[in-house]
């Protein structure tokens, strides 16, 4: 039975240790991929890796299987009876907050069953059949991970899984082919085992790398036209929260402590617009603690035939030369709100809001959005999965001279909606009049209030004390420090007491610009509140009374994070969302690049031709003399066999520098002997076809040469015909001695 060694028994075959290590790493990678999705419960994420690591240690110590085969089968059958309870109760409890708890609970229960069977089979494996079954279970774990996540972490772990999969099957095939063979223990031949391991690792790396390259090429040649059912179903157990139809003072302070990425906004270059914000929800009513928007008329805006949803007339050029026309693409992560985030004054949007197809064109034509009276935009298909859309916005410059001429006869609808005030502390209207005592127009009053709050108050996320029943008065007259929604609320209410229509807006700051991907990385910590003020003839203008926070100083880790984020953005763009449109774009880029390279090559070749002509002209006289000299030198080299001699000596020198095993090759002795014959023939000692090597050595009569030639012939004959290892060191020394004798004469 030694020839058919078990998976866990004492190794008796040359590839046993390599196979056992590969199988362990294959299973460990599969479980690590499942854990990295972040969709499993805490108990599973701790228990499954620990069980595999413990078994790996026992494998390395050549321990036997812990669970008998029959008991393992019974345990699997018992778990099948437990499986419905897991799906209906345990897994369902963990995923109660997901958008599709029934489907997610069923998938999570299936993953639990898969891991249970994998661990039970691991602790009971004794045959090659068990090992093959473990590889199949590991592959099932990778498939489950692909359903649970689209993160870039999966890509790296999948490549590792492919490498270990190739090495596992290579080792398994060698084990099968070695059955019945008699092989010495590897412990007695460590060098042989090391060489075999290196060869197997190189073979596995080569096959895995080739599979990655070919698979990647096939992926880009054969794109996906539909994401399928699982692609349309969100399996997020939790969604980033914090944005809703109302905002309570102090709420954003908790969100800003979270560094999770909410969205990425690709603009291609940094936007030099000081008030750039990713606008979300506009809020009009304030009760002293909470901002809300009463139910107002909303408008459903469908997409046109080209997929674009026109929210305003798209001008050929901005009507105001100081305004900025911005085009952007937003990749919004799953969030617990239907709000669509975009810069203010959106002109048009296009996106696959339905999430039914990875094809942007198909999904965009069937999409529509909802816009309410505060100009907030909503996705009726929800943002429970990642949403990608693009758009145009017109960012107006703050023209103070023009705003000073704005009228103050606001429409009645604006007055009713944006001048509402709750019961206020009398000090608040008095403070507003004090701040704007020297301001005459609404824009001057607005700028005065904004500047007062930015310069006299402090921004902080750590509030002390209890705000009581009037948090706004507590902020203005006691703490004089707070979150951004305190500043925005204070400015909005102060201006409303002066009869200036305002509303609070919730959204995000621009975030961190990544020049590698040309996009802004917007995190939950960038959540922000600001104010929009209405000016007749100009519309709503953005103001931000919150003092600026401390900027990041950058560094190595921040730059590394930008590289990782760029890779993740590219992964989402060219892998997750890859479709026929992307294939056409890729083909166009390749064609354009090829054409550019061809033009560059032609220009370089023409430049080299011009340089060659100039060089030929400048060296015309010298070449007339040098060319005949070079030809004469070449003919002399051919006449005296200089070229052949140099080539022979270089070839022989390279062979002599080969490893010790190669230098003992009898064929090398023949080559050295031929070199000896070549040297002697040039000095008049030519070997006749009828002479044996020793007869020829005896014919060399010169006293200085004869001993060396005879000893050389002895070494050559013993290596060539006697089976003795070739002593190349001695042969080379004798050859140099003979060559030196010729040089002396």
N, C-alpha and C positions, 0 to 999 in steps of 0.2 A: 504493500500500500504506500510505500514511500514515494513511488513515482507519481501518484495521484494525490499530491499534498492538498490538504484542505485550505480553505481561505484563511483560517485562523490557526492552523497547526504549525509545527516546526517546519521552516522552509527547507525544501530539498531540491528545488529546481533553480536554475540560474536567474530567472526573471521574477522569482517569487517576491522578493522585497520591493522591487520596482512596481510590480502589479499591486501589491497590498497598499503601498504608499499612494499610488495613483487613485485607487478606488476610494481610499479615505478622503483624499483631497477633493475628489469629485462630489462625494456626498456632503462634505463640509461646505463646498461652494454653493451647492444647491440650497442647503438650509440657510446659508448666509444671504443668498439672494432673496429668499422668502422673508427673512427678518428685516432686510434693508428696505423693503417696501413700506414698513411702518404701519401696515394694515392688520397685523396680528395682535392678539391680546398679550399682555405682559408675561403671563405664566408660560405661554408657548414660546415666546421670544427668549426666555431664560432656560427653560427645560430642554428644548430640542438641541440647541448648540452644546449645552453641557453634556447631554447624553452621548453625542457623537464624539466630542473631545475625549471623554472618559474611555469610550470604546477604542479610540485611536491609540491611547496610551497602552491599553491592554493588548492590542494587536502588535504594537512595537515590541512588547515583552513576550510575544508568542504564546499568549494565553488562549485556552480553548473557549469554545462557545459557552455562554452562560445559560441560555435557555434551550431546552430540547425542542426538536422540530414539532412534535405533537402538541406540546404546551403552547408553542408559538401560534399554531393554527387555531387552537381553542381560544386564545386571547383575541385574535382577529375576529373570530365569529362572535365573541361576547361584545366586542366594540361595535359590531354592526347593529346589535340590539340597542346599544347606547346612542348610536348616531342620530336617530330622530329627536331624542331629548336634547342633544347638543344643538341641533339646528333650531329647534323650536324655543328653547329656553336660554341656554348658556350663550351661544353665539348671538342670538337675537338681542339679548341684554346688552352685549358689548357694542352692537351696531345700531342701537335704538335711535341715535341722532343722525344717522346717515339718510341720504335722500331716497334710497331704495333698500330698506332694511330686510325685506324678504329675500331678495336676490343676494344681497351681501352676506346675510346669515347662512344661506345655503352654500355659498362659495367658501366661507370661512370654516363651516363644518366639514366640507370636503377636504380642505387643507389640513384640518386637525386629523382626519382619518388617514390622509396620505402620510403625514409625519408619524403617526402611531405605527402604521404598517412598516414604514421605513426603519424605525428604531427597533421594532420587534424582530424584523428580518435581519437587521444588522447584528443583534445579539444572539441570533440562532444560526447564522450562516456557517455552512460546513463544506459546501460543494461549489463547483464552477457555476452550476445552475443558479444557486443562491446569489453569487456575485453578479451574474447577468441580470437577475431580477432587481438587484439593488441599483444597477445602472439605469434600468428602466424607471424605477421609482424616482431617482434623482432627476431624470429628464422631465418627468411629470411635475416635479417641484419647480423646474425652470418655466414650464408652460404656465403653471399657476401664478408665478411671479410676473410673467408677461401680461397676464390679465389684470393683476392688481396694480401695476405701476407702469409709467412710461418715463421714469426718471433716468438721467444719464448714468446713475450708479449701476443700473441694470446692465448697461452696455459693457462696462468694465468687467463685472462679474460674469457676464455671459461669455466673454472672450476667455476668461479663466476656465469656465466650465467646458468650453470647447477644447481647450488645450488638455485638461485632465481627462476629458472623455476620449480623446485620441490616444493618450498614453495608456489609459485603462484597457482599451480594446487591443492595443498592441501587446501589452503584457498578458492579457487573457489569451490571445492567440498563441503567444509563445508558450504559455503554460500548457495549452492543449497539444501543441506540436511536440512538446518535450516529454509527454507521457510515455513511459516505457523506456526512456533513454537513461543511460547510466552516466551521471555527471558528478564530478567531485564537489564537495562542499565549498561554497564561496568563501567561507571563513578562512580556508587554507590558501585561497588565491585572491587576496584583496585587490591586487592590481588588475586582474582579469575582471573582477566585478566592477571596478571603477570604470574601466574602458567600456564594458557593456552598458553600464548606466548612462555614461556620456553619449554613447551612440543612440540609445533609446530616447533620451531626452532630445537630442538633435533631430531625430526622426519625427517625434511628436510635435516639436516646434515647427518644423518645416511643413508638415501636413496641416496643422492648425492655421498657420499663417497663410498658406495657400488657400485653404477653405474660406478664411476671412476675406481675402482679396477677391476671389472669384464670387463669393456670396455677395459682397458689397457691390461689385460690378453688376451682377444680375439684379440686385435690388433696384439700382438706378435705371436699368434698362426696362424692367418690368414693374412699374409703379402700381400702387393700390388705387382702385377707383372708388372704393367704399370702405368705410371703417368697420362695417359689420355691426351686429347687434351689441356685442360687448363694448365696441367703441362708442356706441350711443348711450350706454348706461353708466352713470356715475357710480363708482364704488368708494367714494370718499366717506370715511367714517365721521369726519368732522369737517366743517367749513370755516374759513376765516370769517369771524363775525366782527361787529362793531359799527356797521352801517345799516341803518334802518330808516323808517319814515319819520322818526323823531329822535332828538338828541338831548340828553340831560347834561347839565353842567357837571364837568368832572369825568364824563364818560370816556373821552378820547385819551385822557391821561393813562388809562390802563392799556389801551390799544398801542400807544406809542412805546411801550416797553417790549413789544414783540418785534423781532427782526426778520420775521418770515417775509419772503418776497410775495407781493400781491400782484404785481404786473410788471411787464417790460414794455417800454414805449420806444420804438425804433424811429428815429428822426434823421439818421445819417450823419448829423453833425450837431454840436451843442447849440442850443437856441439862446441867443443873446437877448432874452426878454425877461426883465426883472420880475414881472408878475405872472410868469408861467406857472399855471396850476392845472392839475388834472381834476376838473370839476365833476362833482357827483350830484349831491342832493341840494336843492334850494329850499330853505325853510322860511316861512313867513309869519307864523304866530308864536308868541312867547307868553307864557303864563307866570313868569318869574323864576321858574326852575328848568323848564323844558321848552325846546323849540319843536314845533310841529307844522305841518302843512295841511290845512283843512281840505276835505275832498272837493276838488275843483274839476272843471271840465278838462278832459285829456283828449288828445288827438292821436289817432292811429295813422302812421305814415308808412305806406308800402314801398317796396323797392321797384325800380324801373326795370326795363328789359335788360339793361346792362348790369343790374345788381346794385346800383347806387341808390341810396335813400336820400333824396334832396330835402334838406331842412331849410334852405334859403337859396336864393338865386346865386348861382356860381358866377361871380364877375370874371371878365377876361383878365382884369388886373385890379388890385385893391383900389377902391375909390379914394382912400386916404393914402398918399405916398409914404406916410410914416407908419402905416399899418403893416403887419407881418402876416403873410399867407403861409400857413404851416401845413405840411402834409406829414402824416404819421401813421404808424402801424402799431396796434396795441395787442399784446398777448396777455389776457386777463386770466389769472388763476381762479380756481373755484372759490367763490365767496358767497356768504349768506345774505345776499341782496340782489335784486334785479337791476340795480342801477348800472348804467353804462358810464364809464369815466372817459372824459375827453377834455381838451382845452375848451375854454369858453367860446361862444359864438361859432358853434359848429355849422358848417355850410352843407356838408354831405358826409354820409357814412356808407361803408359797404363791409359786410362780414357774413360769415356762415353762422348765424345766430341759432339755427335749428340744431346744429350738431349732428345732423343725419348723414352727412357725407364729408369726407376729407377734401372734396373738390370745392374750392372757394366759389367758383362761378355758379355751380349748380345750387349750392346752399344759399348763396347771396340773393339769387333771383326770387327765392321763396320766402325770404326774411322780411320782417317789418318791425318797427319799433313804436313805442308809445312816448309821447311828449306831453308833460303837464304844463300848467300855467306858470310854473317857476322856471321853465326851460330845462327841466331835468329830463333825462332820457332813460327809458327803461326797456329791458329785454323781456318780452312776454314769454320767452322760452326758458327763462331763468339762467343763472350763471353757476349752476351746480357742477358743470364741467368746465374745462379750460375753453375760453372763447377768444377767437382771433378776429379782429376787424381793423379796417383802415379808414382814414377820413381826412377832411380838410377843415381847418378852422381859421378864422380871421381875427388876429390879435391886435386890437386897436392900441395906438399910443395915447398917452394921457395928454391931450391938448388943453392945457389949463386956460389959455386965452379964449378958446372956443367955449369951454365949459362955463366960463364966467358970464357969457352972454345967454346961457340957457334960461328958459322961462321957469317960473315957479308955479304956474297954473297946471298942476298935475291932473291927469284924467281921474275921474271919480273912482274907477275900478282900482287904479293904483293907490289912491288915498285909502280906500276901504281895506285893502289887503296888506299894505306895507307901512301904514302909520298906526297900526294897532298897538296899544300899550296895556300892560297889566297894572295892577296897583303897585305904585313905586314908592320907594323911600323919597321924601321931599328933597333930600340932599342931591339926588341924581339929576333932576332938571336944573337945580341951581348950579351944579358942577358943569353941566353942558353950557349954560349961559356964561359962566366964568371963563371957560376955555375959549369960547368963540366971541368974547366981548369986542375984539377988534376986527373980526371978520364980517364982511358985508354980504358975500354971495354964498350959495350952498356949497360950491366947490372949495372956497376958502375955509368955510366952517368944517367941511369934511377933512381937509388936509390938517387943520388945527387939531381936531380930535384925534386923528391918526397919529400925528407927531407927539401929542401929549401922552398917549398910552404907550407908545414905543419908547419914550425917553424917561417917563416917571415910574414905570412899573417893571417888575421882574418876571421873567419866564421861568417856571419850575414845574417839575412833575411830582414833586414831593410836597403836598399841601399839609399844613399843620392846623390844628383846631377844627371846630365844627362850624360849617357855614350857616347853620340855623335855617330859619324860614325864608331868608332873603340872601341867597348866595351871591347875587350880583352886588348888593350893597356891602356885603362882607368882603368881597374882592376889592371894590373901589376904595373903601375907607378904612379897612383894617389890615388885611394881609398884604394888599398891594402886590400880590404875586399869584400866578396861576397858570393854567394850561391855555392853549390857543383858543378854546371855545369861550373862556372867560373874557379874553381880549375882544374877540369878535362880537360876543353878546354885548359887552359894554359899549363898543363903538356903535353898534346898530341901535341900541336903545337910547344912547345919548343923542344921536342924530334924529331919531324919531321924536324925541321931546322938542326938537327944534323945527319939526315939520318937514323933515327931509326923508323921503321913502327909502327904506333899506331892507335887506334880507340877509340872513346868515346862510353861508354855503359850506357844505362839508365835502371834502375830497382829499387830495394828496398833494404834497409838495413835489417838485420835479424829481427828487431823488438823486441818486449818484449816476453821473454820466460815465459810461464805459466806452472809451474811444476804440476799443478792439472790435466791438460789435456795432458801434454807432447807435447805442440805445441807452435809455435811462432805466436804471434798476430802482423800482419803487417798492419800498418795504412797508409793512404795517406801521413801523415807527415813523414813517413819513405822513401819517394821517394828520389832517390839518383842517382848521376852520378859518374862514375869512369873511369879508363883507362885500356885498355888491350894492352900489348906490345908484339910484335912477336919476338921469338927467334928460329932460325932454329934448328931442332932436338928436341925442347921442346914444340913448339907451342905457343899459346897465354897465357900470364901470366897476372894476375890481380894486379893492383897497385891503391892505393887510396891516392891522395895528400890532400884531405880535412881534416882539423884539426878535432879531435873528439869534439862533442858537449857535453853540460852538461848532466850528467846522472841523472835519477830520483832517489830521495832519498827513494822512497817507502812510506809505511804508510798504515793505516787502509783502506782508500778508494781505494787505488791501489789494495790491497789484495781482497777487496770486488768485485772490477771490474774483477779480475781474476776468482773469483768464478762464477760470472755472465757469463763471456766469456766461461768458461768450460761447464756451463750448456747449453749455446747456441750451442757450438760445439757438445755436446752429443745429443742435440735436432736434429741438422741437420744430425748427423750420424745415430741415432737409431730411428728417427721418419720420417723425411723428406725423407731420402734415404733408409729406411727400405725395404728390399725385401727378396727374397728367400735365397740369399746368406747370408744375415744377420741372417736369422732364423737358418740356419745350424750352423753358427758361435756361435749364442746364445746357441743352444742346446749342442754344443761341450763344451762351457764354463761351462754350468750347469752340464754336465756329469763329466767334470774334477773336478769342485768344489765339487760335491757330493762324488766322489771317494776320494778326498783329505780329506774331512770331515770324511768320514768313516774310513780312515786310522788313522786320528788323534784320533777319538773316540776309535778305537781298541787299539791304543798305550796307551791312557789314562787309559782305563779299565785294561790293563795288568799291568800298573804301579801301579794302586790302588790295584790290587790283590797282587803284590809283597809287597807293603807297609802293607797290611793286614796280610800277612803271617809273616812278620818280627814283626809286633805288637803283633800278637798272641803268637809268640815264646817268646818275651820279657815279656809278661804278663801271661805266662802260669801258673806260681805258684799263682799269685794273682787272676787269674780268677777262679782257683779251690776253692778259699774261697769266692769270691764275688758272683759267680753264685748261690750257695745255699742260701746265705743271701738275694739276690735279689728275689729269688723264695719265700722265707719265708715272706718277706715284701709284696710281691704281694698277697699271700694267706691271710695275715692278713687284707690287704686293702679290699679284697673281702668279708671277714668274717664280717667286721664292716661297710660295705657299704660306705667306704671312696670314692671310685671312683664315685659311683652314686651320692653321696652328693656333691662332687666338681662339677660334670657336671651340676647338678640341679641348684646349686647356680650361676654358670657362665651363664647359660641360662636365669635365672631369672634376673640377674644383667644386661644382655644385653637388655632384654625387658624393664626394667625400665629406661634405658637410651634412649629409643626411643622418638620421638616427642610427644608433649602434646596431640595431637589428638589420637595417638596410645595408650597412657597410660590411656586414659579414656575408653578403650575397655572393655566391661564386661568379655570377656574371660580372660583378665589379672587378674581380681579379682578372677576367678576360679583357675588360676594357683597359686596365692598367698594363697588362701585357702587350696589348696592341699599341699603347703609347710607347712602351719600351722598344718595340719593333720599329715604330716610326722614327724614334730618335737614332737608333743604330743604323737604319737605312740611309738617313741623311749623312751619316759619317762613313758610308761605304760598306757597312755590314748588312747585307741583304740575306734574309732567310729564304732558302730554296724550298719549293713545295714538298720535296721528298725528305726534308730534314725534320726530325722530331725536335721538341723544345730543348732537350738536353744536348742533342747533337749540334744544334745551332749555338748553344751556350759554350760548348767546347770549341767551336770554330772561332769564337771571339778571342783573339790571341793577345791583345794588348794587356800587359800586366796590371795596369791601373783599372781596367774595366772588367777583366775576366772574373775576379771573385764576386763582385757585386752582381754581375749578370747571372752567374751560376746560382747565387743565393736567391736572387729574384725568381729564377726559373723554378727552384725548389718550392718556394712558397706558392707560386702560381699553380704548379702541378698538384700539390697537396690540396689546395682549395678547389681546383677545377675537377680533379678526377678522384681525389682521395676522401672527400667528404669532410675535410677539416675546415673550420671557419676561416674566412678570409681575413688575414692580418693586414688590413689596409694601412695601418700606421707604419708598419715596417716596409711594406711595398712602396709607400710614398716616399719614405726616407731613402730607400735604395734608388728610386727614380731620380730624386734630387741629387744624390751623390753622383750618379752617372751623368746627369746634365751638367753638374759642376766640373766633372773631369773633362767633358768636351769644351767647356768654356775656358778651362786653363790652357788648353792647347789650341 
